[in-house]
Amino acid sequence: MILFFLKKSIQKQKKLIVGAIPGPIIMGELFDRACTEWDGSCQKYDPKALRLSWFAFAMGIVVLTAVFFILQEVTWRWRLKRIKPITITI
């Protein structure tokens, strides 16, 4: 029983770690691409490029979420059609 809980705990931690890694990397890349003056670190950002990259990233996430939501709905409705209704007779 202890091994079961340990396994579930480790799986939750792996999901948290994998979910948290891409965010800072992507955000750092967005900032680096908007930089116009480098001197060891970025000295000046192009506000228009930064604004457009943030908007494109946010819209990409929205579109990806919508695609997965539609895919989930289509799959769920397809499965509901395949399930035979249970009838109870008394």
Secondary structure, DSSP 8 states (H G I E B T S, - for coil): -HHHHHHHHHHHHHHHHHHHSHHHHHHHHHHHHTEEEESSSEEEE-HHHHHHHHHHHHHHHHHHHHHHHHHHHHHHHHHHHHS-------
